[in-house]
């Protein structure tokens, strides 16, 4: 390895931007988690799993697809789905078309939990992320986030979402 090439150090402005981004990445999940724990007795990850199922056709997804949606490995997802099953919010079953595949389905009780929890979560997201920004800044944040995601993972499913 040639060590004679000088690293591309961050400028003062880039360093400040980077520290701000890191701060947001570290603190936002905790703030969302705290709101969900306080108001619904759920972790942010548990809510994400329930919400992911609530948005799926017939409220059902393959566990592997749900893991991709939740940005999780299957072992972690399986543990969380097990906890959600014990609460009666999710049911696992073999895929009738391929018994090697496990499906996760949101139960009616799980749907009710999502319906009860979503308004508070959306308000927290609005308060923490959108209210401090202008409409132009929201558009800029979308563009910035998409550009960073393309650099990280050009095939990311979030980049294909359009509303």
TAHU-V53540 format. One record per pair of residues at least 4 apart in sequence whose C-alpha atoms are under 6 Angstrom apart, sorted by the first residue. I is the first residue (numbers start at 1). GAP is how many residues later the second one is. Records with the same first field share a line. If there is no record, write none. Layout:
I = GAP / GAP
This chain:
10 = 4 / 5
11 = 4
14 = 4
23 = 4
24 = 4
29 = 4
30 = 4
33 = 10 / 11
35 = 4
36 = 4 / 6
37 = 4 / 5 / 6
42 = 4
47 = 4
48 = 4
53 = 6 / 7 / 53
54 = 5
56 = 4
59 = 46 / 47
60 = 44 / 45
61 = 42 / 43
62 = 40 / 41
63 = 39 / 40
67 = 4 / 5 / 6 / 7
74 = 4
77 = 4
81 = 4
84 = 5 / 6
85 = 4 / 5 / 6
89 = 17 / 18 / 20 / 21
90 = 15 / 16 / 17
91 = 13 / 14
92 = 11 / 12
93 = 9 / 10
94 = 5 / 7 / 8 / 9
95 = 4 / 6 / 7 / 8
106 = 4
113 = 4
114 = 4
118 = 4
123 = 4
124 = 4
125 = 4
126 = 4 / 5
127 = 4
133 = 4
137 = 4
140 = 4
141 = 4
149 = 4
150 = 4
